Amino acid sequence: MTKLDWMVNVNVFDSETGSFWKGPGMDPKKIKTEVFQLPCAASMEKEGSISNSGRWMQWRYKAANPLESPSPMGYYV
């Protein structure tokens, strides 16, 4: 990942992948990768259908509004 030009990371929480440049033995000055951390909503912050490993189709209602105002994925694409 240190040789990428840029990387887009869309996660609810910070992940090891998005913060690889903070890891042990890494020198941020020598890494050319520009990391973009995009906000997203957790499953309880959005409404829609889901299917689980048991192949159950379920509808989930939104329980709360997101803290920030994340845009739909199509906005970024």
N, C-alpha and C positions, 0 to 999 in steps of 0.2 A: 504494500500500500504506500510505501514511501516514494514510489516512482510515479504515482498517478498525478495528473495535472489538477484534478479536482474530484471530490467525492460528495454525494448528497446523502445525508443520513436523516431518515424520517422515523423518529421513535418518540414514545411518550416520555421515556426516561433516558438519560445519558447511557450510552453503551460503550463497551470496550472497543468496538469497531470504530465508532465515531471519535473516540478519544485516544486512538492508538499512539498519537504523537506525544502524549503525556507519559507513556510507559517507561519502564526502567531501561536504561541504555539508549534512549532516543534523544537526539539533539534537534529540537524544533527548528533551529537555524539551517540545518542541513536537509530538512524534509521539504520537498517542493509541492507536496499535496495541499490544496486548499480545501478545507472541509466546511460544508454548509449544513448546519443543523436546522431542520425545519420542524416547526411544532405540529403536533397532530392530536387528535382527540382519542380518548380511551373508549372502549366499547360501551361503557355506561353513559357516555356523553353524546352518543349518536343513536339514531333510530334506524332500524332496518332488519332484514332477514339474515339468519345465520344457519349454517349446517355444522353439526359436530361430528366426531368420529363414529358415532352410532348411526349416522345418516339421518338424524332427525332434523327436519326443517322447523325453525322456530322464528317467531317475530319478537323482537326486543324493542320496548319503548324507551325513549330517552329519559334517564333518571335525573340528570343535572346538566347544566350548561358548562361548556369548557371554560377554564380559567382565562385562557387567551382566546383569541378569535381565529382559529386555524381555518385556512381556505380549503375548499375541496381539492382533491388530488388533480382533477382536470385543470385547475387553475395553474398549476405548476408545469403541467405537461404542455 
